[in-house]
Amino acid sequence: MITFSSGISDSTSMVSFGTVILVFHLLSMIFIFMGMRFAAKTMKSVELGREAKFSDYAGEFFLMWFSIIGYWVLQPRLNRLSAE
């Protein structure tokens, strides 16, 4: 049950709630970037036939980051990879 009380404890709970939201937001951003990095590295590694370094897949990473334009460029390449 949620209860509301007046006083100093409300501002303290709001600060801790804001801190929790901030921490979860930062963690989600980190995990999103890790997922994009994994996808870009995997795609480039399959194309090259060896494990790719960041300098090899940096372009794919940024194309995924700016997805509105990037997926138009990446989708035909992914289709070719899946057809092989």
N, C-alpha and C positions, 0 to 999 in steps of 0.2 A: 504494500500500500504506500502511496506517495503522500507525504504530508508536507505542508508548507508552513514555515515559521518565519517570524521576522527577527532581524538582528544581524549580528556580525557573521554568524554561521552561513547565511545565504550568500554573502559575497565570497566567502572562502570556498563554498561548494561550487560556485560559478567559475571561479578561477581554476579549480581543479578539473571541472568539466571542460573548460576551454583548453586546458593543457592536454587532456586526454584526446580531444578532437584534433589538436595540432599534431600530437605524436602519431595518431593513426593516419592523418593526412600525409605526413612526411614518409611514414612507412609505406603507404600505398604508392606514393610517387617513386620511391626507391624500387619497389617490386615491379612497377610498370616499366621502368627503364631497364631493369634486369631482364624482363620478358622480351622487350624489344631487342636488347643486345643478344640474347640467346637466339631469337628468330633470325636476326641478321647474320650472326656468325654461322649458324647452321646452314642457311641458304648459300652463303659464300663458300663454306667448306665443301658442300656438295658440288658446287660449280667448279672449284679449283681441284678437287680430289685430294686435298690435304687440309690440315687444321689451319684456319685463317687467323691472322693477327688483326688487331683493331684497325690498322692502316688499310688492310684489305677490305674490311666490311664497314668502314665508317660511312661511306655513301649510302649503303643500304639502311644503316641505323638511322641516319637523318631523314631518309625517305620515309621510313616507318614513323618517325617522330612527327613529320609534317604529312600526315596520312592522306589528306584531301588530294594532294597531287601525287604523293609518293606511291600510293597503291596502283595508280594508273600506269606507272612505270614498272612496278614490281610484278604485277599480275601476269603479264605475258611471259616473263621469265619463269615464274612459278609454274605456269601451265606447261612450258617446255620441259622443265625439270620433272614434272609429274608424268609427262608422256614418255620419257626415256626409260 
